[in-house]
Structures are given as structure tokens and as C-alpha cells.
């Protein structure tokens, strides 16, 4: 009997038992089980919420048992047989200390890394991580993991088998990237003063013409970090473009967008598409210019940069699309050309992002800053989704617009702040 037959016969009981046993490190295909569960939900053979509850309960029971097995048997085993596996009690003590500081934060995302999720419970028990801390991260991570895979199976439906390897590939990348980012964040938090001191020393040496950057320090540092991130993404996109590796990503992302946003979303999507046009950009540029004229000290400098970012962004977009010369998808009987990167997403992140920066740089309330940042991100995302929804651009075109636009905005924020300080000096 294959997995579909077993699932059809035993339903929720099989879901619970399979995921329970997988969390005990038995070689069972948990992700595939959840994906086929999502397929059965799509076919209305299983209930979506009850499937998530059952799968979450199975995973939670498995990681609970594995924790207590590790807790009760782990340290005596290391004491008696540790020398045979090159694990001394001193090494275990060092690992325990490290895990208490950083490891518990990785529990939430460990499920996305094959092999790691199977031993996490045992290892947490062996290192005597307090069960309360363990549960705080492990149980929400379990619910998120099963909810995501079952929901993907539900959305993709019969096409899940076609896209299964691609989705798993991106999930693995997501898990590893999340783990690295989490470790970096907590190491930074733990050694914050040392990191800041080192960065500011390098920054001071690099800008010896002025001794103190004041509050500009954070802006320059944040913009530089964003610039490095976007440049890294840009290089990866260009490499994938030249290697023609976007096809599967475009196919999966387009299918997901069209499945999640059905025909009844057409009217809202028309509105979202207008957010990526002069209907939004025109008033936003005017408001930004008026705000600069009323509040900024270096009015000419900021107005010049606003004009330069808008015009330069347009020139950058035109140049990139001519350079890559990629034909877009065929929609409504015709095909657009030179769609990489997306003009709409590049312009939206350029105009909205830089205008928001200029508007909020002289505004002190953090709540307003946060809300504006959320609105800008939401607008940019909706513009991109509308391009994919109407199938006038590939998802990779949309993603490239965000990345190239991010490079342009972050670079100009750095230049503006440095020129502003030099002008004052």
C-alpha cells in the first residue's frame, strides 16, 4: 500500500502516528505526509483545521518524548560511552552552555532542516535545556511547520507532486538562512558593544574628515547593511538569470498567486496595479518636495537627491531591461518584452522607499515611522502581486525589481547622509 492508500484508510490516526514516529528519528516522510494531507484537504476528504491540529499534536508528542528520553538517558550514556563517540563530559558541558545561550532560539526553525529536526528533542534533553524554554520555542515551531506544509498541499492541490521538490528546495534554503540569521542576531545581541565598537572604529577610519557622525551613524550603518544585502541578492539574481534557472520558480510562484487570489480579486488587483503608476508616484513626489521645503535644513541637497533618485531610477530601469532583454509571459494574446527587472516594482520601491525616508528622517515619533514603513512595504508587495496576477510579468521579474530598486535606494541614502555631513562640516 502506498502513502495515499494508507492515508485514505486511516486518515487522522495515520497523520498523528507518522509524525509522532518521525520526531523520534524514524525514517518516515513527514513532509510528504503533510503535503498529501493538504491534497486530501483540497479534495475535501479531510478537514483543514483538524488536519493541522492532528499533525501538530503528533509532532508535539514526538518532540516531548524525545526530549525526556534525552533528558533521562542522555547524560548517563555520555558518561559511560562518550569516549567511543569522541564526546567527553567537558565537551558536553561546553555544548550545553552554548545551547542555553543561543540554541533554544533555533528550535522554531529547526523543523525546516532535514536531519536536524529529528535529533533536536534528544539533544535538548541531553543538554538539560529547561523544559519551559524548550516548549516555548519547539511547540509554536511545530504548529507553524505543519500548518505551512498542509496549507501548501491544500493550495497546490494535484500539482503538489510536480512542485514538491522545488518547494522543499526553497524550504531548505529558508530554514538554513533563518538559522544563520538567528545565530547572527543573537551573537550580535550578546556581543553588541564589541560589534558596535569595531564597526564604529572602521567607520571612523573610513571617514576621517569628520570625527563624529552623531545620529547619522545609525542611518549610514543601516543603509550600508541594506546595500550589502541587496547587492548580494542582485549578484545571485544575475547568476540565476544567466543560467536560465528561473523557470521552476516562476511556475510555482505564479500558480500560488493565481490560486490564492482567485477571479474575485480582479477589481482589487486593478487598484493595486495603479499603485505602481503615476497615480501614486506623482502626488507622493509632490508631497515629499513640499515636506522637504518646509522642514529640511539642507533643502537644496534633499530636493536634488529626490529628483536624482526618481530620474536616475527610471534611467537605471530602462538600461537594465535593455541589457537583459528578456521577453515576458504571454497574456491576453500578446507578449511584453524587456520585463526583467519589473519597471513597476523597481519604481515603487525607489520612489516610495526614498520618499518615505525623506519624509520620516525629520519626524521623531517611532510609531508613525513604523506604520509608514509597513505601508511602504505593503504597497510594494501589492504592486508586485498585481503584476503576477495579471500575468504581465514573471515573478522573477518582480523580485528583480525589488532587488535592483533596493540597491539604488540604499546607495543613495548612504551618499545623501555622507554629503549632508560633509556640507555641514
N, C-alpha and C positions, 0 to 999 in steps of 0.2 A: 504494500500500500504506500502511495506517495503522500507527501505532506498535505496536499489538498484533500485527499480522501480521508485521512485521519482527522483533519480539521472539520470536514463536513459531518463526520460521525460523532466526534466528541466535543467539538465546539469550545466553550469557555473552559471546560476542565482541562483540555489539552493545552490551551494557551497558558493557563496557570502553571501546570506541571512542567511544560517545556522551558519556560523562562525561569522557573524556580531551579530546575536542574542546571541550566546554563550558568546561572550565577554561582553554582557550586563548582564551576570549571569543567563540567562535562561538555564534550564536543557536540553541541546541538546548535542548529542555525537559528538563533534568536531573532536576528534582524529579518531573516526571510520569513519566519513565523509571523512576526508583526506585520510585515508587508502583505502577506496573504490574508491575514486577518483584516487589514484595510481593504483588500479586494473583496472579501466577503461582506464587509460593511457597505462597499459600493454596490454590491449586488443585493443588498438588503437581506442577507442571510444571517447577519449578526448586527447587534446594536452597537453604535459607535462608542457611546459613553460607557456602556457595560464592558465593552472590549478593553477600553483603556483602564477601567477600574480593575478588571481581572488580571490584565498584564502587569499593571503596577503592583498589584498585590503579590503576584508571583515573583517579580523581581525583588520586591521589598523583603519577602520571606527568605529568598535565597541569600541576599546580602546580609540579612540579620543572622542567619545560621552560619554563614561563612565567617562572619565577624567573631561569633562566640566560639567557633571551632578554633580559629586562630588565637583567640584570647586564652582559651583553656589549654591548648596543646602546643601552641607555637613556641613559647619561651622554653618549656622543658625540652622540646625537640631540638632547639638550637643549642641548648646547654649540653645535651647528650651527643648529638650528631652533627653539630655545626661545623666541626673541623673537617668533616667529609665533603661538605659543600662550600668550604672556604668562607664560612661565616662565623666569626667569633662573637662572643658576648659584647666585646668592646665595639665592634663594627655595628652590631645591632643597636647598641646604646646610642651611637652617633646617628644612625638612621632614624631612630625613634625621636631624637631631639630635632632633627631636620623636619621630620614629618609633622611634629607638633607645631612647628613654626609655619610651614608652607603647605604640607601635603594635604591637609584637610580641605583646603580651598580648591584642590584639583579634583575632588570627588565628584563634583557636579558634572564635569565634562569627561571624566574617565570612561563613561559608558560608550563614547563615540570612538574609542581607540580599541580595536580588536586585540584580545590578549590581555590588555591592561584591566579591563572591567572584570575579567574572570578571577583575578587574584587580588583585587583591591580590598575586598572584605577580609580575606585571610590576613593580608599584610597589615591592615588597620588593627586587627585583633592582636597580631603578634607584637606590634609596636605599642600596644596598650593605649591607643588613642581613646580618650574618654568617649563612651558610647553616645553621650548627648551631642558632642561635637560631630561625631560620625553621622548620627542620624540627621543633624541639621543640614548637612550637605548631600548625603547619599540618597535620602528618600525623595527630596524635590528633584534631584537629578534623575532618579529612576522614573518618576512621573513624566518629566519633560521628555526623556528619551523615548519611552513607549508611546507617548502622545504624538510625538513628531513622526515616528515611523508608521504608526497606524493611520494617522491623518494623511501622510503621503500616499500610502496604499489606497486610501479612500479616494483621494483626488485623482491619482493617476489611473486607477481602475485597471482595465485589461492591458493597458500599456506598461504596467509596472515591470513585467519581466523584461521588456525591451530596454527600460531605463534603469533597471536595478543596479547594474554595475556602475553606471555613471553617477547615480545618486550616492552610492556607497563611497565612490572615489571622492566626491566633494564633502561628504560627511567626515571621512577620514582626515581630509585637509582641514576641515573646520575644527575637529577635535584636537589635532596636533597644534594648530595655530592658536586655539583658545588656551591650551595648556601652556604654551610658550608665553603668551601674553599675560596669563595669570601669574606665572612664575616671575616674569619680569616686573609686573606691578608690585608684587609683594616683596620682592628683593629691593625694588626702589623704595617702597614704603619703609622697609626695615633699615635701609642704609640711606635714607633720604638726605640727611645733612651732608654725608660724604659725597653722594652723587651730585647734589647741587653745588657743593664747593668745587668739585672737579670741573663741572660744566662751566661754572662762572669763571673759574681760573682760565680755562681755554677761551671762553668768550671774551674775557678782558684782554687776554694777549692778542686776540684777533682784532680787537677794536681799540687799540691803544690811543687813538686820537681823542677818546673821551673816557674818563675814569669811571664814571658811574652812569649806568643806564636807567637807574630809577625803576619806575614801574614798567618801563619798556622791556625790561629783562624777560618777563613772562611772555609778552607778546612775541618777541623775537624768537625765544626758545620754542614756544608752542608752534609758531609758524614754520620754523626750521624743521621741527619734528614732523609736521604735516607734509612739508615739502619732500623730505626724505621718503616718507611712506608713499606718497603719490608717485614719485619718480620710480621707486621700486616696482609699484604696480604697473606703471607705464612701460617699463622695460619688459616685464612679464607679458603684458598685452601685445607688445610689438613682436616679441618672440613667438607667441602663440599665433599671431596673425600670419607671420611669415611661414610658419609650419602648418598652416591650414587646420588648426585644432579647435576651431570654434563651432563646428557643425553640430556635434552632440550637445554641447552646452546650449546653443541656440534652440535646438529642437526641444529639449527638456524645459527650458525656461519659458518658451512660447506656449507650450502645451499647458504648463502650470498656470500662466496668466490667463489664458483663454478658458481654462476650466474653473478657476476661482472667480473670475469676473465674466459672468455669462452675458447673453444678449441684453438683459435688462439693465446692464451697466452702460449702454451706449450713450445715453444722454449725459450722465456724469462724466464719461470719458471725453466727450466733446468739450465740456467745460475745462477738464484737466488739460487737454491739449492746448486750449487758449492761454493757460498759464505759462506755456512755453513760447509765447509770442509777444509782439509789441504791446498787446493789450495790458500786460502786466509790466513789462520792462520799461515802457515809456513813462507811465506815472511814477514808477519806482525810482528811475534815474532823476526825474524832476524833483521828487521829494528829497532824495539824497542830496542833490545840489543845493536846495533851499536850506536843508538842515545844516549843511557844511557852512553855508554863508552866514547863518545865524549863530552857530555855536563854536565853530572851529577857530583856533588861533592861526594856524597856517592854512588859511582859506585857499590861496592860490595853489599851494602844493597838493592839497587833498582834491580840489576840483580838477587839477591837471591829471592826477592819478586816476580819478574816476573816469575821465574821458579816455585816458590811455588804456585802462583795463577793458573798457567796453569796445573801443575801436580795435585795440590790439587783439582782444579775444576773437572778434569777428575775422580779422586777418589770419589769426592762428588757425581758426576752424576751417576757413577756405583753403589755406595752404595744406593742412593735414588731409583733408578729403581729396584734394587733387593728388597729393603724394601717394596715398594708399589706393585710391581709385578702385573702391570696392562696390560692386553692384548690390543693391538692396534686395529685399524679398519682393516677389511678385504678388501684388494685391490689387483687387478690383480690375484685373485685366491689364495692368501696366506695371512697369518696374522702374523704381527710382535708382539713380546712380550716385556714386560717391556718398554713401551713407555712413562711412567709418572715418572719424567718430560722429556720433549723433550731434547735429547742429543744435537741436533743442536742449539737450541735456548739458552740453558744454556751455551754451549761453546762459541757461538757467542757473547753473552753479557759479558761473562767472559774475553775472550781473547781481543775482540775489545774494550770493555769498559776500562779495566785496561791498555792496551797498549796505548790507546788514552790519558788516564790520565798521564801516564809516559812521553809520547811524548810532551804533552802540558803544563806540570807543569813548565817547564823551558822556555816556549815560551811566550812572552809578548803580542803579537798582539791579541786583543779581537776578531777581525773579523775572523781570522784564527781559533781561539778556537771555535767560534760559528759554523763555517762551518764544522769543524771536528766533533763536537758534533752532528750536523744534519746528517752528512754522517753515523756516527756510528749507530744512531737511525734508519735511513732508511735501512741500511744493516741488522740489527737485525730483523726489521719488515718484510723485503722481504724474509729472510730465513724462518721465521715462516709461512708466507703466502704460500711459496712453499711447505712446509710440509703438509699444509691443502689441497692445490690444488691437490697434487698427492695422497691424502688420505692415507698417510702412518702413520699419527699421528692425534689424535683428537685435536681440538682447545684448549681444557683444558690442554692437554699435552704441547702444545706450550706456553700457558700462564704460566703454572707452571715452564717451563724452564726459562722464563724471570724473574719470581719472585725469584726462588732459586738462579739463577745467580746474580741477583741484591743484594741479601743478602750477597753472597760470596764476590763480588767486593767491596761493601760499607764497609764491615767489614775489609777487608784487606787494604783499603785506610786509615781507621782510625788507624789501627795498624802500618802501614808504617810511617804515619806522626808523631805518638807519639814516635816510636822507633827512627826516624830520629832526633827529638828534644832531646831525651834523650842521643843519641850518641854525639850530638854536645855539650850538657851540660857536 
